[in-house]
Amino acid sequence: MKFGTTLVVLGLIATVFAQCVITEEEALMNMYVALGGDSWTDNTNWNTGDVCTWYGIGCNIDGYVVSIDLSNNNLVGLPHRRHRVLPLPQEPPAQRQRDLRPRPRRHRQPAQPQVPQP
């Protein structure tokens, strides 16, 4: 009985956790509403079909949103803190920023060649 109850509780926790994750589309629509999207200069394709076709949204080859450029588009207001404007990080590892600054070189002495003993 205890094992079955544990499975039910774990299942409920997993379900609640899954519902907390916001999709890119939901996040973008929250932003649209919070920033007066109906009054934007250009809101082509917003809230229709693939988010990668929405005006100002840039996606990578895998379909992940990687840029938003809505400059000079009559955005009004600021997103409220309670609005979840950005999704939880779900990008593939290859899309994460990397530190590509040059590293100082460490000079090591070359190993001495081993002379075979006769």
Order of alpha helices (4+ residues) and beta strands (2+ residues): alpha-alpha-beta-beta
